[in-house]
């Protein structure tokens, strides 16, 4: 895999408000970000928590949004009523609606699956999938063999990772569980345990890093591992550490490699977004631990499925052990369904006669390209926010040069706005995730580009209306 | 709920080899068991690990069982070949087969669902259940409203727990995840955190306790909570602790209440087996945190779904937060399917014209009664093992007196056998879980009563053949 930037810490100062500064312990230039380990209860914001803080009245066709006290958010119009669909909790959009672009909920794919849903439909009779076990002959005994086969087929189709040649597959309840399983597996390796001598293994990632990493790492105050923050300011000594490499990176979409130069590091590659709709596939990744998730590949976040491709059998075995103790395996129903979903994706490219509309990654690129174009257009007009610029790279899957179209926009506020997230929430009723959750400064905010069309279009309307 | 024994530590010495001894810190009599916190990697045995240690050769219609190094088990016939179904990994039974009764894999229910499977069948089109969110208006935002409704309906039908009247439902990836979520929620309560002043909260349960509790509690060496072992030997001071009350208790099937007498305790009630097929429903439980699982209620272990009924909103909120960070919610596909499964169970009792064969709990009792009868018969004949005796109690659901028919048999070896688990495994190729994993002595072993008929019948044959 080639990378767009050889100097990994460089976050391109594409907007005029950011000045590049020198990294503390590596030779590259970057925008220095606050090393900020957020508290667990505040770092993971969800729409429920945020929306829950809106006070409202129950009406005839309106249901009450219960207050959530963990994340206290004051809204300008605290007594407003919110229209909520009773069964799904999704909001009916209006010019006054709160737009939730905080979590990367991939509803953008709904349209594709409405058209191609029949191919991915699954029927499960009552007597099927009763047992805990999927395959006693496999190291990961709760991995459905058919799911493993479709995962390998998909990677062969896309060419984004080596999944054959003896690589082990470990399935997880989303790649979130696999992230924790990886931390467990790496920190309990015999040589690591000896070298750390009872101290938790430091875990780092280059900032801005995915806000989930610190929250998940420190949730239970584990004695095995501990969040240490930005990889750029981490001083590797003679003891082991774990570096998480997220590429393309959540939140900013940049391609990354490991930052810390040391022979004591263990790497986790989070490749959730290394799919052709988001970025150029420049080669098949072949790292020790590579994490993927169905959510960001096909859009089925509710299925809660991820998979890890793992080189070392002992690491895969310990990851399996973690999931065995954490949740005694992974939903078979989800795996059963995911078989059909991944099959539909592959068939869309490999079956003769499959039309253009059956090609998921092409659908994804088309929608994302339109959205990014609209976003850049409106930001160029109002001059309030800065955005990274990306270069085209040759995508082996698409067979041409393609521009990165990240799943999130990493906005940077200019002018006098110090807190981008508050500004968008309080003034414009747009929920985003603030930069500090990612180890960056408050001038940044992450905005999901994966919502439904109506959410995205409304967001663009709100941005258009901003006049400072 | 009434209990069979008012003296909670009394494990009835129904076999002649066990002498009752006095409990260390409570006034009741019980068989003293070793306080043994097992290591994680050894405490959770699964069929895969055990079977993996059998060396074998790949043949034309046989697949190789890969060696698992975590649990080293030497078998008498180490070069034997094993017939393994390639897709499910289940073993074709023969007089020489290894019988896996270690995990409580509830395949006993397959027969019921083969007959009633149509009522519980579910079809999921490709476009459904894409979002992370199930219901933004609910505290547990990833709980499907239809699933919550069927859970409440089921509890009203069975009368085993109060699920209405403002009780919160938190869904988990099996009750295993909910156990961890409960530990997190209780140990991070503001008053507990202050009282513990940075020290982990001790977690106890009366021995023999479910082997999962110590393994899960100590897996990540959490700074929030720590396994402390047998509740009977726990000295409650002035600081908080958590007691897990499992009733009917896994592994021995006895009904339990809390052991430790102190006002500083927080309780988790694990009621996985408080269903009419296993025990008399003597009343609706109404505890602070009550855990249930689909696995042991309907048999769908592969669905990996559990639920907690929680009184306090803040506790439920913190449990939700744990699951949010651990796995970002729970499979919607599983919940969608479970709606149909629980509906089929309730319909089997509530719909006019539903036949006898549609009554799950009656099916369960019938099969379990036959198995327990066979087991007691063969054990009475060979006089090698002891078993607890149970008393009949009035079951409000069945409307008559019923005998407990636990999901596990808690065997105690007599004579000169010091290690019941090894004896059954090495001499008779029956995989069970040894007493030490449960904080008891090696003379005990837990045997699943929930396997398929052929496994159970073969087990009975092996027991019959034992001559010492």
Interface residues (C-beta under 8 A of the other chain):
Chain A: X40 X41 X44 X46 X47 X48 X51 X63 X64 X65 X66 X68 X69 X70 X84 X86 X87 X88 X89 X90 X91 X103 X105 X106 X107 X109 X110 X113 X114 X116 X117 X118 X119 X120 X121 X122 X123 X124 X125 X126 X127 X128 X129 X130 X131 X132 X133 X134 X135 X136 X137 X138 X139 X141 X145 X146 X172 X173 X174 X176 X177 X180 X184 X212 X215 X216 X219 X220 X221 X222 X223 X224 X295 X299 X300 X301 X302 X303 X304 X305 X314 X317 X321 X322 X324 X325 X326 X327 X328 X329 X330 X331 X332 X333 X334 X336 X337 X340 X341 X344
Chain B: X40 X41 X44 X46 X47 X48 X51 X63 X64 X65 X66 X68 X69 X70 X84 X86 X87 X88 X89 X90 X91 X103 X105 X106 X107 X109 X110 X113 X114 X116 X117 X118 X119 X120 X121 X122 X123 X124 X125 X126 X127 X128 X129 X130 X131 X132 X133 X134 X135 X136 X137 X138 X139 X141 X145 X146 X172 X173 X174 X176 X177 X180 X184 X212 X215 X216 X219 X220 X221 X222 X223 X224 X295 X299 X300 X301 X302 X303 X304 X305 X314 X317 X321 X322 X324 X325 X326 X327 X328 X329 X330 X331 X332 X333 X334 X336 X337 X340 X341 X344
